[in-house]
Amino acid sequence: MPAYDAFLLVSFGGPEGPDEVMPFLQNVTRGRGVPPERLASVAEHYYAVGGVSPINQQCRDLLAAIRTAFPASGLSLPVYWGNRNWTPYLTDTVRAMTADGVKRAVALVTSAYSSYSSCRQYLEDIERARAEVGPAAPRIDKIGRFFSHPGFIEPFVASTRAALAMLPADLRDDAHLVFTAHSIPGAMAEASGPGGTNRYVAELTEAAGLVAERAGGGTHPWTLAYQSRSGPGSQPWLEPDIRDHLGELSKSGTKAVVVIPVGFVSDHMEIRHDLDVEAAETADSLGLAFARAATPGRHPAFVSMITELVRERLALPDDTVPGQDCPADCCRYVAAAGRPGGGARA
């Protein structure tokens, strides 16, 4: 059996005070040529809620649940946490793991899908952190995509049913389900699978279909839309944008919508602002009844999924190389200017 001696949660990171907002956004966009005025505009979303992204606290809550679930399942692995863009930085965490004598860790990243920014970039971050720490750094094996796992799907099923129940009774049965995910450059999406196949959209479509079928018995119409675009208008990104899509639904006679952020693991800033503020305001202006489903967060089924996936890794033969879930030719993407693109904010 693989000699895993630690578990590592890898996430995006987010500011936890007004003074941290601009440094965080500069970390996220470094090398991408994002104009200062664009950063200032995004920063206002954080200042409106005290400069605190919810993502770090959500990671703490998830870690607390994992630390409880692991011993109950017979797992005795110490639990670590490192972020891509803010404290605790991944490199600092890998350094601490090294000092603690960790030799081989199993890692879960807070993203369920295939694409450069949601898969390969995390692998690159892990390897960069290991390189910075040096040859004594532990080997770190990333758990694969989990977009269709029942532990990811069932929390969305439950929250979609709860959101439907929030709609006016006379509109509930005909409500349209709108699934959302982070928009990424079209070229990045097309490079998300082996040989240039669009695995990102295919996986999102599969997950949305599973939730729609189980939450409403297949009786509710549903569509997939995108949110939180952060790139220049000259570059094609995945569409339709959620706000534009709500307008089209209203024109077609839809009276009520439930928005399900199936592309996300937790309710961070892109959910709280882009959906709970902007999309909700758009729906209100259109006269659409609107409800938003929660993401998995620390739902017991999601925590159980993590435990199950770690146990599966522990059961692999010792000489197994997991492959990091990203074959050599997939999820690679280089923007036109020669730099990776399609980042996010959290």
N, C-alpha and C positions, 0 to 999 in steps of 0.2 A: 504494500500500500504506500502511496506517496507520503513522504514524511512532512506533511504540512504542520507547521507549528505556530501559525498565526492567521488571522482573518483581517483583510484590509478593505475598508469602504473608501472608494474614490469618488469624489463629487466635484461640482463646478466651483463652489465657493460664492460668497456674497458679502457685501459690507454690513457692518453692525453698528454704524454710527455715521452721522453726516460727514465727518472728516475723512471717512474711508471711501466715500462714494466715488469721487473722481479718480483716486489711485486705483481702485478696483476696476473701473471702466477702462482706464488706460492699460491695465494688465490684459483685459479681455481683448482689446482692439489693437494691441501693439503690433506694428508692422503691416497693418491693413489700410493705412492711409485714411482713417475715418476723420472727417473734419471736426475741429474743436466744437463748433456750434452744434453738431449732431450729438456729441457727448454731453454737452450742457443740457440739451433737450431731454435726453434719456435720464440724466441725473435728476431732473425735476420729478420724475416718477418716484424716485427713492426719497427725495426730500419731502414729498407729500405724505410719506408714512414714517417720518422721523429718521430717514437715512438708513433704515434697517431692512435688509432682505430677509425673508423668512427662511431661506434655504438652510442656513447653518443650524438654526434651532431644530428644523425638521430632521437634519442629519443626527443631531444629538438625541432627539426622541427615537429615531429609528435605531441608533446604536444602543440605547437603553433597552429597547425591546429585544434586540439581538442578544445582548448580554444576559437577558433573562431566559430567552428561548434556547440558546446553545446548551447550557447545562441540563435543561429539562429534556433535551434530545441526546444527551450523552456526549456532547461536544465540549471539550475543555480548552479551546483555542482562545488566546488573548485577542482582543479586538482593537484595531487601530483605524484611524481616519485621516485622510489627506485630501486636500483640494487642489484643483488645477490653478485657480486664479486668486485665492485669498487664504488667509490663515484658517486652520493649520495647513500650511503649504505641504504638498506631497513630498518634496525633497526633505523637508524637516522631519516628516513622519518616517520616511525610509531611513533617515539617519538615526532616529530614535529606535526603530526596529533593529537596526544593525547593532546599536549599543546594547540592546536587550538580548542579543544573541540569536535573533530570528534568522533561520536559514532558508526557509521556503514558505511563502504565504500564498493563500488563495484570495483573489480580489474580486469584488463586485463593484461595478461602476453604476452610477445612478442614471443609466440610459438603457433602454430595452431594445434599441433598433440598430440597423446597419447604416452607416454613412461615415464620411471622414470625421465629422465633428462629434458624432455620437459613439464611435467605436475606435477607429484607428488612431485618432488624435489622443485618446486616453492611453492607448498602448505606447504611443510615442512619448507621452508624458511620463509614464511609468519607467520606460527605458532611460529617458533623460535623467530622471531622479536617481536611478540606480547608478548611472555613469558618474553623476556628480558626487555621490557618496563614495564610490570606489569599489574595488574588487570584492570587498567583504559584504557588500550589499546583498540582501536576500534575493533569491529567485522569486518572481511574482507572477503567478498564473491567473489571468483574467477569466472569470466565468463568462460563458457565452450569452448570446442574445436570449431574452426571455419574453419577447412580445406576445407569444401565444400560450404561455404557461398559465394554467388555471389560477395560480397564486397572484398573477398580474391581472388576469381578466376578471376574476370574480369580484374583486373590490370595485371595479368599474361597473359591473352588473348591479351590485348593490347600490352604488351611489347614483346610477342612472335611474333606477326605480325610485329612489328617494327624491331625486330632482323632478321626475314626472309627477310625483305626489304633491309637489309644491305648486304646480300649475293650477289654474282655475279648473274645476271639475268638468265644466262643459267643453274645455279645449284639450283636455289631457289625452283622450283617445286618439286624436288626430295630430298630436304633436310631432314635429319633424326633429329627428336626432341629427345634430351636426357634430361630427368628430373633428377635433383639431390637433395639429402637430406643428412643431416649429418649421417654418418655411426655411428651405436651404436653396442654394443656387441649383438650377436645373442640371448643370454639368456635374455637380457633386452627387446629386441623386442618381444620375445615369451611371456614375462610377461606383455605386455602392455595392454592387454584386460582382461575382467573378465574370470576367470577360465583358464588363461594361453593362451589366444588367441592372435595372432599377429596382434593387431589393428594398430600398427605403420605402417607396410608395407601396410596393407589393405587401410588405410586412404590416404597414399601417392599415391597408385595406383589409387584410386578413383579421387583424386584431379588432378593427371596428365592426366587421361582420359578425365576429364571435359575440361581442358585447351586445350588438343590436338584436341578434337572435335570442340570446338568453335573457336580456332585460325586458324585451317586449314581445317575445314570441314571434318575431318577424313581422309584426303588424304595423310597426312605425316605419315610414320612409326614412332613409338616412343618407347622408352624404359626407364626404371628407373635404375639409377646408384647411387653410393654413393661417398661421399667425406669426407675429413677432419678427417680421422681416427686418433685417438690419443692413442690407447691402444697397449699393447705388442703383438708381432707377434704370441705368443703362444695361444692367446685368439681369438676364432672365432668372427669376426665382419661382419656386413652386406656387401655383395659384389653384383656386381662387382664395383671395384674402377673406378672412372670416367676416369682416364688416361688409365688403362688397357682396359676399354670398348671402348674408342676411337680407340685403336689399333685393336680391334676385328672388329669394324665397317669398318675401313680402309681396312682390309684384305677381308671383304665381298663385297667390291666394292663401299662403300659409299664415296661420294665426298664432301659433305657439311653437317655441323651439326649446330643446334641451341641448346645451353645449357640453360635450364630453371631451376633455383634453387628453385623449388617449395616447398622445405622444410624450406624455410627461409622467414622471414617477411621483412628484410631490407638488404641492400648491405654492410654488415660489413666485417671484415678481412677475414673470411673464403670464402667470395665471391671474394673480391679484390685480394687475393693472390692465393688461391687454384684453383680458376677458371680463373680469368683474367690473372694470370701469369702462373701457372703450367699447367693447362689444355690447355690454349691457346698455350703455347710453345709445348706441346705434339701434338696438332693438326697441328701446323705449320711444325713440323718435319715429320709428316705423309702425308703432302700435302693436308690436309683437310681444306676447307673453314670453318671458325669458326665465330660464333656470339653468344653473350650471352644476354639473356633477363634480364631485370631489375626486382627487387622484388617490392612488393607493396609500401614500404616506407610510404610516406604521400600522396599517390594517393587519389584523392577525393572519389572514391568508397570505399576505405579502411577506410577512416575517417568516411564516412557515415555509414559503417557497425558498427564501434565502437559505434557511436551515437545510432544506432538502437538497438544494443544489450543492451546498458545501459537503454534505454527506456523500453525494454522488461522486464528487471529486476525490474524497478520501478513499472511496472504494476502487478507484482506478489502479491498474497495475503500476508499480513504482517506475517502470521505464516508459510509461505513457507520456507523450508530449501533447498536451491539450490543443496546441495549434493556435491558442489565443483567439479562436473564433473568427479569424480574419485571414483567409488565404493570401498568398503573396500578391495576387493581382487584384484584390478587391478592396473597396473603401479608400483607394488612393485618390487624391484630388489635389491639384495645384491650380490656383486661380490664375486668371489671364496675366496678372502682373507678376506672376512667379511666386506668389505666396499663398499658403493655405487660406481659405476664406470660409465664411458661413458660420461664424461664431455666434454666441448667444449671450444673453444677460440673465442673471438669476438673482 
